[in-house]
Amino acid sequence: PDVEGEGDWQKAWFPEINWKKGEAKLGYGNDGETTRIEYGSDDQNKHITYYFRHKFNISEDSKRTILVSDIIRDDGAIVYLNGIEIHRSNMPEGEVDYQTTALTPADRDGPIYEIVPTRFAISPDLLKVGENIISAEIHQANAGSSDLGFQFELKGLEILPCV
């Protein structure tokens, strides 16, 4: 987002005016995208960073003791839950902005890394009863990248006592 307060785009209060909606996998480049996103007018000078948000509600009955997520990201990603960073993959440490590139292309070790999800755990304490927001920023390794992809799935599991 190129707006005042751009550093707060992942926070729940941030206005979602003119944000487009679509089903995952989001991106471009023929890696199984369901929703195609635009990269700008020059295919050799594409946008470096793309921002995504999704709001969802949790009731007390639907809270779970274990949370995991599966993510596909091409090239790098930083994911937030309710404004708190929960996952960083193929990105430099520290502050980033819309011009920060991913460390390497996702397919550096083979094309499978552009289409197979990676799983990570999330503290269930970060979910709150009521409205929650998952937000992610996906960064390209370079402005001439041929593809971009993003897919995220949040899964809640319950541990049942052994009797």
N, C-alpha and C positions, 0 to 999 in steps of 0.2 A: 504494500500500500504506500502510495506517495501522498500521505496526508499528515497533518499535525498529529503528534502522538503515535507515529508509526511504530515506535518501540513497544507499544502496549496492544498491538493487534491481536495477541493471543489471550487477552483478558476478557472475561465475560461481558463487561460493560461496553466494550468497543463496538461502535455502530456497524452493522452489517449491510449498509446501504450499497446497492449495486453489486453485491457478491453473487456470483453465479452458482447454480446448484447442479449437481450431476451425480450419477452412480459411479462407484469405483469399479474398475481401475481407471484412474484419471491420468491423462498425459497425451503424448503423441509419439509416433515412431513405429507403429505396428507391432507392439509387444503385448497385444491383448487388451488394449484400452477400450472401455465401454463409453467413457465420456472424453471427447477430444478437447484439449485446451489450446488456446492460441499462444504463440511464442513471439509475436511481433511481426513486423513487415519484412525483416531481413533474415533469411535462413542461415546466414553465416554470422549473425550478431543477435542471437536470441536472448530473451530475458534470462538472467542467471538464477533468480529466485522466484518461487511460486508459493503462495500462502493459502492454507486450507483451514476450515473450521467446521465443526459439527456439534450442535447442541443436542443434549438428550437428558431425559429425566430418570431419576432413580427413586423408587419408593423404599421405605424401610424393609418391606418384605422381599424386595429384589436385590438388596445388598448381598454381596458374596465375600467369603473370607480369603479367596485367592483371585487375583486378577492377572491375566496375561494378555499380551497383544501380539499379533502377527502383522508385520509390516513388509511391504515391498517398496523400495525406494531406489530411484535412479536419478541422480547419483548419490547425494548425501541428504541427511534428514536431521531435524531437531523437532521433537514432539513434546507437547505440553498437555497437562491435564489441569484444568482450572487455573491456568497461568503459571504452573510450576513445571519446569523442565523434567521430563521423565525418561527421555531417551535421546542419545546423540549417536549418529552413525556416519562414518566417513566424512566428518566435519572437524575443523580445527577447534581446539579448546578456546574458551573465552568468548568475548563479545563478537557477534557477527552482524552483518547488515545485508541489504539486498544485493551488494556487489561481491560478497564473500563466496568464493568457489568451494566446491567439495574437494576433498583431498585427492581423489582419483576418480576416473570413470568407473561406474558400477560394473561394467563388463571387463575390467582389467584382468580378472582371474577367470573369465569365461562368461558367456551370455546367460548362463543359468542364474547368475546373481541379479539379473534384471527382472526375473519372473518368479523366483522361489522366495516365499516369505521367510523372514527371520523372526524368531519368537523372543520376547523379553517379559520379565515380571514387573508388576506395578504394585506399589503399596496400596491395599484397599482403603487405607485411612484417607487417601486423597479424594475419594469419592464422597460426595455429600448427598443427603436426602434432598431431592428437588432438582433444580437445573444444574447440569454439568456441561463443560465444554472441552472437547478434544481439539487441539489446534496443532498444525504442523507446518514447517517450512521445508521445502524441497529445493536443494541447490544443485545446479549443474557444475560439472568439473570445468567446463569452458563454454563460451558463447556460441561455438559452432557445433555443439553436440547434436547428434542425429535423433536422439530420443529422450523422453522424460517419462517417468512413471511413478505413481503413488497409489498405494492401497493400504488401508489400515483396518484391522478388525480387533475389537475389544471383547474378551471372553471372561466371564465370571464363573468361578467354580466354588462349590461348597464342600468342605471336609465334613464327612459324616462320621460320627463316633463308631468304633468297632465294638460290638456287643458280644 
